[in-house]
Amino acid sequence: MRETRTAAELDQEAAVRGALEDWYRDGKPPWDSGVTPPELVALVEGAHALTPGRVLELGCGTGTNAVYLARRGWRVEAVDLVDRAVRQAREKADAAGVDITVLCGDATRLDEVGVPGPYDLFFDLSCYCGIPPHRRDAYAAGLTTRSAPGARLLMFGYGPDGPEDVISGVTADELRARFAGWELADVTPGTNPFPTFWFTLLRVADPA
């Protein structure tokens, strides 16, 4: 069935794509720091480190975290909407000598990307919080159908009172509502000058 979208929804999607392409064309996006966040390092290397398995990174940017995960023994697939970022991520992986799959595609349309899963871990650094609201259920459904039993989603996002963008931001209540079959296990405030959060969700059951 062909997807039906309103003119306003099409405009929102085009605006997001255009803004991302501008960031990567004009310079380094603020979320693409080149440094793996300590929250991901703790999950992968900490006292209760996960056993390496399959991971899908949503909005991988230039591949810093995908390369890190591959070096730690994970089988990595990564997706980004911006072709320029994808090319840089592939170059970074080649330079690091790691085997990762980086694909250009929409994190809310994973059926079109070619990432069937199942995945033990999903990582999202500021991807979901910038997705137009009308595409967020599709994002959640795409991860749910690709999740291995007990899968984990580690997501960083800014709150709706952050950057001046009427469609952006994310709250714990929204994640609880949208991610059927998942438990919101942890919410940790970030250290940014505006409201940000690290969310941990665990796959617990099939949606009713």
N, C-alpha and C positions, 0 to 999 in steps of 0.2 A: 504494500500500500504506500502510495506516495505521501510524503509528509506535507502537511498544510501549515504554512506559517503566515502570520499577518505581516503587513508592511512594517509595522513598528518592531516586530521581532526580527525581521530581516535586517532592519537598520541597526538594531542592537548588536547582532552578530557581526555585521560588517564593521561597526565601530570598534568592537573588541579586536578583531583581526587587524584592522588598520593601525590601531594604537600599538599593538604588539610589534607589528612589522616596523613601525616608526622607531620604537625603542631599539630594536636590534640593528636597524640601518644607521641610526644616528649615534649610537654609543652603547655602553654597557648598561643593561637594565638594572635597576636597584636590587631586584631579587636574584640576579645572576652574579653573585659575589665572587665566585671562584673558590669559595671555602665551604666545605661540607659542614652543615650545622651540627653542633654538639648533641642535639637531641637525636639525630639519626645515628651519630657515632655511638651514643650510649645504648641505643637499641641493638646495634650490630656488634658492639665490642664490650658492653658493660657487664655488670655482675650477673644479669639475667639475659645475656645475649641470645638472640634468636639463632636457631640452627639455619645455616644458609640453605635457601631453596630458590624458588622462582619469584622474581619481583618485577612489577610493572611500575615505571615512573610516569606520572601524568604531568605534562608541562615540563619536560626535562631541560629546556634551555640549551646551553652549550655543553651539557653532559658531565659537569663536575661530579654530581652525585651518582650518576650511572657508572662512571668510571670507578669511583670509590667502592661502590657495591660489588662490582665485578672483581676488584682486587681483593675483596674480603670473601670471595668464594660463591657469590650469588650468580645465578643465571639471569641476566638482565635484558629486559625489553623496555624501551622508552619511546614516548610519543611527544611530539610538540607540533603546534599549529603552524609555526613559522619555518619556512624552508631554510632561511639563512641560519637559524639556530640549529636545525637538524644537520646541516652540512658541517657546522663547527663542532657539533657533538661527535660526529663520525670521525672528523680529523683528530679530535682530542683522544678518542678511543684508539685510533691507529697509532698515534704517538705514544700512548701508554702501553701499547701491546696487549690490550684486553679485547675479548670477544664479546661485544654487546650488539644488540639489534636496535637501531634507532630509526623510527618511522615518522614520516610527516603525516599528521592527521589530527582530527578533532577528538578530544577526550570525551566528548558527549556522543560520539558516533563510532564507537569502537568496533562495531560490526563491519564498518567500511575500512578499517585500518589493517586488520589481519593480526590480531593479538588474542587468540582464543583462550589462553590460559590452560589450566587453572593456576592462580598465583597464590603464594603464601603471604606475600607482602605487597602492599601498594604504597607508593610514596608520592606526596603532592605538596610541593613548595609553592604556594600562592597561585595555583591553577584554579581550583574550584571557586575561590572567593571572587574571581573576576569573570566567571561565567554568567551570562544573562540568566535571570531566574527561570525563564521558560525552558531552559535546557538542563537544569540541574537534576530533575528526576531521571532524565536519560543517563546522566553521568552516574548516578547512584545505581541504576538498574544495570548499567554496563559492568560496573565493578562487582555487583552481587552475582551476576551470572558467570563471572570469571574467577570467583573466589574459591580457593580450596577450603576444606573444613578447618575452622579455627583461624582463618586468614585475618591479617591485621592491616589497618589503614592508618598511616601516620600522616597527618595533614597540618600544614601551617597556613593560617589565613588571618587577614585583618578584619576587624569588626566593621559593622555598617557605619560607624561614626568616624571611620578613618579617612582615607583619601576622598577628595570631593568627586564622587562618581555615584550617581543615583542607583546603578544596578549592582554595585559591588558590595563586598563584605559577607561575613558569615557569622552565625551564632550557634551555640550549642543546641538551643531549642530547634533550630532549623535542621540540624544534622539528625537529631533524634526523630524528627518527623519524616524526613526524606529517606533515611537509610533503614528500611524495613529489614528485619532479620539481622541487624547489627546492634551491638551494645556500645554506647559511648562510655568508654572505660576511664578516660582521663581528659581533663582540660587544664592546661597549664598556661598562664599568661606569658606572653613574650616580653622582650626587653626593649621594644621599639618606642619612639616618642609618641606614637599613637596606638590605640588598642590593637593588639595582636594576640594570637593564641596558637598553641599546639594542641591538636585534638588527636586522641587515639581511639579508634573504633575497632571492635572485635566482631567477627562474623560468628553468630551464635545459632542461627536457625534459618530455615527457608521462610521467605515472606508468606504470610497467610494468603 
